[in-house]
Amino acid sequence: MTNSNQPMDDIAEKIAGGIRMLGGLKQGAETQVRSIVEGALSQFDVVTHERMQVQEALLSKARDELAALEARIAELEAQLKNLSK
């Protein structure tokens, strides 16, 4: 029984070894591609996602503050208009 399963076991072992090798190649390729892309992007003025989120939050806060100031100015102008009557 052992002898009849031996060729199948050998084939299965070779296939498993090939799959492991492909997994290692994939990881190595991903690392190399990431390195190439990061190197290329470092030559450009690129902003990270995290920094972009920070800038968006600051812009949103500035817009809210501007809207509040515009409302306050409109209120003060209305008060001035009433005083001058």
Buried (B, 14 or more C-beta within 10 A) or exposed (E): EEEEEEEEEEEEEEEEEEEEEEEEEEEEEEEEEEEEEEEEEEEEEEEEEEEEEEEEEEEEEEEEEEEEEEEEEEEEEEEEEEEEE
